[in-house]
Amino acid sequence: MRNASKLATLGAAMTVLAVGAAPLLTSAADHLDAPALGHTVANGAIDLVSTHGNRDINDLYVFPAPHDPGRTAIALTTNPAIDLFGGDFGTNVRYAINIDTNGDNVQDIAYVARFSREDEDGDGDAASNLDFKITRYAGRGAVSYTGGVTVAHGDTNARSKTVGSNNLWAWTGVRSDPFFFDLLGFIGTTTLLKTGTAVGTDRLGVNPSDFFAERNTNAIVLSVPNSQLPNKIGVWATTSYHNESGWHKADQIGRPAINTVFNPTADKNDFNRTAPSRQTTAFGGKFVTNVEHGLQFFSSLDTEGSYTDAQAAFLASVLIPDVLVYDRTSTLPAPLNGRALADDVIDVELRVTSGGDPLNLFGADGATGLGPNRDANGGVNGDGVGPHTDYLATFPYLGVPH
Amino acid sequence: MATSPTLRPRRLPIRPRPLGILAAAVVVVAASAVVSHFGLGFHFPTAPGNAAWLASGAPVSGDGAASATVGIPGAGALSPSGSLAIIDHNIGLWTTTLKKNPNDFLSATNLAILYHARARLTADLADHQRALEAARTAMKIAPTQTTAAGLEAAILYSLHDFHAAFKAADALVRADPAELGALATRADASIELGNLASARSDLKTLAAAAPGPAVDIRLARLAAVTGDLQGAVSLARKARDAAAVEGSDPGFYEYALAEYERNAGDATTAEAGYRAALAVRSTDLGALLGLARIQAFGGRIGDAITSLETATAIAPTPEAEGLLGDLLAMRAGPADAAASATAYGTVRLTRTLSAVAGSVYDRTLVKFDLDHGPTSSVLVDQARGGLADRSDAGAHDLLAWALHASGRDDEGWTESQAAMAAGAADARTLYHAGVIAAGRGDLATARKLLDRAIALGPALDPLERSNASDVLAAVSGSAMP
């Protein structure tokens, strides 16, 4: 997911992407510098995973397909640093879109994308343009990734979409990153809050700027006929990578920024490796505790004071497990009900995290009845930046690359 | 040395662009405080293929069919990963972001990363200067963030300001031992400054904390400078293989392995490596130069000249220009004498065009003058000054060669011994020491050293190899004690 260290990979702020140089010939030129010894340092912890951007997830979107009634669009964006180091999809990485169809937070369907230079489609261009293959797993096979059937394959960055025989639409490649966020303001505010030391001069609410306005991302975009899905689904994405010792879990996301905001650095990888069905109880329930503590910390910015224990516990029960629930019959806003490209999920999350109650959940007249009452505004109600203007009405919906 | 079977006049070199690059360095140095110079760019290589593609256990039904009925706007519009074009494109993107928000230290940092990496492809010193400016811009906006400071250290290293690089990296590591990138730069700088024990210690820490190709390739460098040429090859091969799995900068690792293989005398394997690097990036300067050396070693002078012309058209590095001049002189075609003089002239211009270039290429330029004359005591002074600044084996060897050129072989031998005592066992050091030993009348030592140097084949450039062979023949023909 687009967590702090990965944002930092892209932003290089908290990332020490050290380009240590080591000429082979001392008398000669700089070309010979050794490549990056990449890692992140955050709160003293070393995270080597961030050097592998091709297995890092940026965001997950699930929304009704515009102009394509009867279809659900799912977009998974990956690799936070393609505008820095370039980068394709990983050929040793499994990109999975997991779908729970019965509310138990265990996937019943999984679409898994793999990439290769083996020229699967025989068009001879795999050396310069990766081939992709999407396999659909169902039932118990959706958990173990066994017994699947290839439902689409083609070239990345193809000039046309792939249409599978089950009428799945698929496209993979580089697109304009749909995400919008005042990253500089966020870093400025949170670092000051957490450490008491300012970083730069930006703050949330001060000269907002969308750091992502000119960013690109790798994207896997699917369009699934609604007839193949129930009205209500839970979706999360995972990546795993293969090495000589087998497959390893790498990254995971449901709703935006849950891991980013609430888990401390030391817990982020544990969270990424914990299936949603276990997130409430795993590690002694620390992920729930982290959310509760985070909510109470950030809601202290609200003039109404922090969430009570009961209020924080209720919100934590909504946010954990981290699954992006999408109900075609619901009118709830994102990210409580899917996430479209233009949905300002950051504003919603900032507002709620910092004590706002826009859905009137709390107080005597609230949906939960948990007091005291809170108004809709939190301590921070938004980052001041809005959606991009380059989204497409038609598949694959994400804009033309910058 | 055999010559190419098809001799043809060298194309008249078009010099404005290469000289323009050198001149640009001067301009940028002069304008070092200007931060608004974010106009060019660069990019990294792609992940290699992976045979595990079909290892998922899934049957392939192949029922996905491409439809040409719906176009995807903008699909495939970007240049491929690893190309200079995409790096330039990305520099443009970050420049736009920075212009919108001048307080954006992240974009400034990223520009530093991009320009620094661009310089690795172009050998354009102006790119290093731009990288340095961008890093310092980021440091000014956000002094508490260490990323830009780490970059500053690495860039200073690339500019061969090893003392400053060491100082900057050392400060970062002392403040936070987890700053592994700074630790890597400190190790790199230590090697170049001749502090091998310090470098070894830092690399040991790195290998434990962050094992991988970026550390192994540094260990290969340490092995090479301490005389373990085969160990260097093994480490570089390990790094290359791991990088291939990770998909990180395969061009660089192919090139690095080839370089160590060439220095260990393995022409065939090295040539394959250089070609692999060029398959990733056809403009890879180091690989072009290495390939030219292999071609020249194999008597393919025309091919070598072509490779060097390609390299010098990208950037007129003195090493490539010097070798080009040598090969043109050897080929002796109708226009080769003039072209050779042009190449030599470009080398000599390097120092006068740019103080930065003179600093980065200081040893190359002194060695060029020693090999191509005229010699003077000034060269001894320059070599001695270099040793005072950096007391590594290379500095001792260069001073030894300068002293030899001045007829001071006894003093030169002392320096050669110092170089070899530091562990140097590369072909050039052995060749220089062998010639100096011969000059002192120590024929047995001379023959032994020259035999070892020549046995390393393509590690010596043609003129060096020719001279080494001549001296060895003379020594071998003399009465041995």
Interface residues (C-beta under 8 A of the other chain):
Chain A: L10 G11 A12 A13 M14 T15 V16 L17 A18 V19 G20 A21 A22 P23 L24 L25 T26 S27 A28 A29 D30 H31 L32 D33 A34 P35 A36 L37 G38 H39 V41 G44 A45 I46 L48 T51 H52 N54 D83 L84 F85 G86 G87 D88 F89 G90 T91 N92 R94 V112 R114 F115 S116 R117 E118 E120 D121 A126 A127 S128 N129 K133 I134 T135 Y137 Y145 T146 G147 G148 V149 T150 V151 A152 H153 G154 D155 N157 A158 R159 S160 K161 T162 V163 G164 S165 N166 A170 W171 G173 V174 R175 L183 L184 I187 T197 A198 V199 G200 T201 D202 N207 S209 F211 A213 E214 R215 N216 H242 N243 L392 T394 F395 P396 G399 V400 P401 H402
Chain B: H43 F44 P45 T46 A47 P48 G49 N50 A51 A52 W53 L54 A55 S56 G57 A58 P59 V60 S61 G62 D63 G64 A65 A66 S67 A68 T69 V70 G71 I72 P73 G74 A75 G76 A77 L78 P80 S81 G82 I86 I87 N90 L93 W94 T96 T97 K100 N101 N103 D104 F105 L106 S107 T109 N110 I113 L114 H116 A117 A119 R120 L121 T122 A123 L125 H128 I141 A142 T144 Q145 T146 T147 G150 L151 A154 Y157 S158 L159 D176 A178 E179 L180 G181 A182 L183 A184 T185 A187 D188 I191 E192 L206 A209 A210 G212 P213 A214 V215 I217 R218 R221 A224 A243 V245 E246 G247 S248 D249 F252 Y253 A256 E259 Y260 D284 L285 G286 A315 T317 E319 V360 Y361 D362 R363 T364 K367 D392 G394
